[in-house]
């Protein structure tokens, strides 16, 4: 969708461009891990839900604990 400027976005109406197309560096799949600084995110795909739905797992840290 990023590469076609939103023309394939079913929610906005297929064929309507809402932004300038961009070239993506890569596509994430279920279980893929990416790093943002010292944080690691794990991508979770949700098939059967809204098209393209995903969420991310990551550790949250504060001065007294770590949890995910």
N, C-alpha and C positions, 0 to 999 in steps of 0.2 A: 504494500500500500504506500509506503514511503517513496518508492521508486516511481509510482505512477501519479504522484501528487494528490492522492486521496480518491482517484477516480474509481477504485475498486471497493471503496468503503460502503458497505450495504446500509449502514446507519444514516449516512448523509445523502444517500441516493447515488446508485451506481452511475458513473459517467460524469459526475460533477467534480471538478477540480477545486480544491480548497486551499492548496498551497503549492509552492514550487517543488517539483520532484527532486529528490536527493538520492545519491548513490549510497547504499548501505555497505558497511564493512563486512558484515557477516550476519547470519541468521541463527538465533538461539533455539535449541531444542530441549525437551524435557531432560532435566538432570545436568545440563551444562552449567559450568561454573565460570563466573567472571570476577575479576578483582577490581575494586575501586580503592586505591590507596592500600591501607592495611585491612580492608573489609572484603570478605569473600561472600558473594551472593550465589545461591543455587536457584536456577529457574525451574518452575513447576508449570507444566502445560495442563490446561483443564479441558480436554476434549469433551464434547457433548454440552458444553456451556456456551456462552456467547463466543462467536467466531474470534479466534486469536487470543482468548482469555489466558492469562498467566498470572502467577504470583511469584514471590521470591522469598527464600529462607535466608536469614542472616543472623549472626550473633549480635546481641545488644549488650553493651558493657557500661557499667557505672562504677563508681569507686568501691562499692561493696560487693558486687556480684556480676556474674556473667550468665546470660540465658539466651535461648533462641525461641 
